[in-house]
């Protein structure tokens, strides 16, 4: 039986050119019974990520041959399925984070980081990936039935317009991670241009239905980054 947070071992690709950091990750994660592969170059990491079915990729931003942003971009373009990506960087500016989320990163950790937190983030992403395949998402008071396209909060049925339902579904699938404005817009409208205030208007309408009648708001704005689903209780489950 493993010593980690769950009785679940993850198959992880670590793309990191700093030997000391890679070794620390290996020592900690392998002791928790996770299985790790390693790459020290961006192009090598991309090739391995495309050739194998990893539970997630831990990807450094600064890499030789191909940087982490380009690896992430090409992986999103070429992979036949979604591979969760945690990006590692020594930089902590809003611009760097926005760039990572826009390219397709699922999460971000700034060096130096806690190895225990890294494992927690890995499990959060793996759970989220499973949630995306289920028909019913349950997050505390919120229940989304994707087959019927019905939403309830605290047992009350919510009459959402199509765009509100889509926005809420995207945020619920991403929980507990932030969804950038650009990524949300891309998922809603693709490459088709839209008015700059359209997303703001849809978020406002969604909040009036999802948040106003209840005891706390579930949609949280992360200024300069995007939106996060705010769940008071840590009760999370998924059902078929």
C-alpha positions in Angstrom: 0.0 0.0 0.0 1.4 3.4 -1.0 2.2 6.2 1.4 0.8 9.1 -0.6 -2.5 11.0 -0.3 -4.6 8.4 -2.1 -4.2 4.7 -2.9 -3.5 5.7 -6.5 -0.2 5.7 -8.4 0.3 8.2 -11.2 2.3 7.8 -14.4 4.1 11.1 -14.7 6.5 12.6 -17.3 8.9 15.2 -15.7 10.5 17.5 -18.3 13.2 19.4 -16.3 16.8 20.1 -17.2 18.0 20.9 -13.7 19.3 17.7 -12.3 18.9 18.6 -8.6 15.2 19.5 -9.1 14.5 16.4 -11.1 16.3 14.2 -8.5 14.3 15.8 -5.7 11.0 15.2 -7.5 12.1 11.6 -8.3 13.0 10.8 -4.7 9.8 12.2 -3.3 7.3 10.9 -5.9 8.8 7.5 -6.4 8.7 7.0 -2.6 5.0 7.5 -2.9 4.8 4.7 -5.5 4.3 7.0 -8.5 6.0 6.0 -11.8 8.1 8.7 -13.4 9.8 9.2 -16.8 12.3 12.0 -17.3 13.4 14.3 -20.2 16.0 17.1 -20.0 15.2 18.8 -23.3 11.9 20.3 -24.6 11.9 18.4 -27.9 12.6 15.1 -26.1 9.8 15.8 -23.6 7.3 16.5 -26.4 8.2 13.3 -28.2 7.8 11.2 -25.1 4.5 12.9 -24.2 3.1 12.1 -27.6 4.3 8.5 -27.5 3.0 7.5 -24.1 -0.2 7.8 -22.2 0.8 9.8 -19.1 -1.6 10.8 -16.3 0.1 14.2 -16.4 3.2 16.1 -17.4 5.4 18.3 -15.1 6.9 20.8 -17.5 9.7 23.3 -16.8 9.4 26.6 -18.6 13.1 27.1 -19.4 14.4 24.2 -21.4 17.1 23.6 -24.0 16.1 23.0 -27.6 12.4 23.9 -27.1 11.0 26.0 -24.2 8.1 24.8 -22.0 5.6 27.1 -23.7 6.3 25.7 -27.1 6.2 22.1 -25.8 2.8 22.8 -24.2 1.5 24.5 -27.4 2.6 21.6 -29.7 1.4 19.0 -27.2 -2.1 20.6 -27.3 -2.0 20.7 -31.1 -0.7 17.2 -31.7 -2.0 15.0 -28.8 -5.0 12.8 -29.5 -6.3 13.3 -25.9 -5.9 15.9 -23.2 -2.8 15.5 -21.1 -2.8 17.5 -17.9 0.2 19.8 -17.6 1.7 21.4 -14.5 4.2 24.1 -15.5 7.2 24.9 -13.4 9.0 28.3 -13.5 11.3 30.5 -11.6 9.2 33.5 -12.8 6.1 34.6 -10.9 4.7 37.5 -13.0 1.1 37.7 -14.0 2.2 37.8 -17.7 4.0 34.5 -17.4 1.0 32.8 -15.8 -1.4 34.2 -18.4 0.9 33.0 -21.2 1.0 29.5 -19.7 -2.7 29.3 -19.2 -3.4 30.7 -22.7 -1.1 28.2 -24.3 -2.9 25.3 -22.5 -1.2 24.7 -19.1 -3.6 23.3 -16.5 -1.7 24.5 -13.4 1.4 26.5 -12.4 4.0 26.2 -9.6 6.7 28.7 -9.0 10.2 27.6 -7.9 11.1 26.9 -5.1 8.0 24.7 -4.4 6.9 22.2 -1.8 7.1 18.6 -3.0 4.0 17.8 -1.0 2.1 20.6 -2.7 3.3 19.2 -6.1 1.8 15.8 -5.3 -1.5 17.5 -4.2 -1.6 19.4 -7.4 -1.0 16.2 -9.4 -3.9 14.4 -7.7 -6.1 17.4 -8.2 -5.4 17.3 -12.0 -5.9 13.6 -12.2 -9.3 13.8 -10.4 -10.3 16.6 -12.6 -9.4 14.6 -15.7 -11.7 11.8 -14.5 -14.5 14.2 -13.8 -14.5 15.4 -17.4 -15.5 11.9 -18.5 -18.5 11.7 -16.1 -22.2 12.6 -16.8 -22.8 14.2 -13.4 -20.4 16.6 -11.7 -21.0 17.4 -8.0 -19.1 20.2 -6.3 -20.5 20.9 -2.8 -24.0 22.6 -3.4 -23.6 22.5 -7.2 -24.8 19.5 -9.3 -24.4 19.5 -13.1 -26.2 16.8 -15.1 -24.4 17.0 -18.4 -26.7 14.4 -20.1 -29.8 16.4 -19.3 -28.0 19.7 -19.3 -29.6 20.6 -15.9 -28.0 22.5 -13.0 -29.0 22.6 -9.4 -27.6 24.5 -6.4 -28.6 23.5 -2.9 -31.4 21.5 -4.4 -32.8 24.4 -6.4 -33.1 24.1 -10.2 -31.2 26.9 -12.0 -32.7 28.2 -15.3 -29.5 28.9 -17.2 -29.2 30.1 -20.8 -27.0 28.1 -23.1 -24.0 30.3 -22.7 -24.3 30.4 -18.9 -24.5 26.6 -18.8 -21.4 26.3 -21.0 -19.4 28.7 -18.9 -20.4 27.0 -15.6 -19.5 23.6 -17.1 -16.0 24.8 -18.2 -15.3 26.2 -14.7 -16.6 23.1 -13.0 -14.5 20.8 -15.1 -11.4 23.0 -14.4 -11.9 23.1 -10.7 -9.8 23.7 -8.6 -7.8 25.5 -11.3 -8.2 29.0 -12.7 -9.6 29.4 -16.3 -8.0 32.3 -18.1 -10.3 34.8 -19.9 -8.6 33.9 -23.2 -9.0 30.2 -22.7 -12.7 30.6 -21.7 -13.3 32.8 -24.8 -11.6 30.2 -27.0 -13.7 27.4 -25.7 -16.9 29.4 -26.1 -16.3 31.0 -29.5 -13.3 29.3 -31.0 -11.3 31.5 -33.3 -14.4 33.6 -34.2 -14.1 37.2 -33.0 -16.6 38.5 -30.5 -17.3 41.8 -28.8 -14.9 42.5 -25.9 -17.8 42.9 -23.4 -19.6 39.7 -24.4 -17.9 37.5 -21.9 -18.3 40.0 -19.1 -22.0 40.2 -19.9 -22.5 36.4 -19.9 -20.5 36.1 -16.6 -22.7 38.9 -15.1 -26.0 37.1 -16.1 -24.6 33.8 -14.8 -23.8 35.3 -11.4 -27.3 36.7 -11.1 -28.7 33.2 -11.3 -25.9 31.1 -9.7 -24.7 33.4 -6.9 -27.2 36.2 -5.9 -30.0 34.0 -4.4 -27.5 31.9 -2.3 -25.3 32.4 0.8 -21.9 32.8 -1.0 -20.7 33.4 -4.6 -19.3 30.5 -6.5 -17.7 32.4 -9.3 -14.5 34.1 -8.2 -12.6 36.6 -10.4 -8.8 36.3 -10.3 -7.8 39.7 -11.5 -5.5 39.7 -14.4 -5.8 35.9 -14.9 -9.4 34.7 -15.2 -12.1 32.9 -13.2 -12.2 30.2 -10.6 -15.1 28.1 -9.2 -15.3 28.9 -5.5 -16.3 25.8 -3.5 -16.8 26.4 0.3 -16.8 22.7 1.2 -14.1 20.3 -0.1 -16.8 17.7 -0.9 -16.1 16.5 -4.4 -17.5 13.5 -6.2 -18.3 12.2 -9.7 -20.9 9.7 -10.8 -21.6 8.0 -14.1 
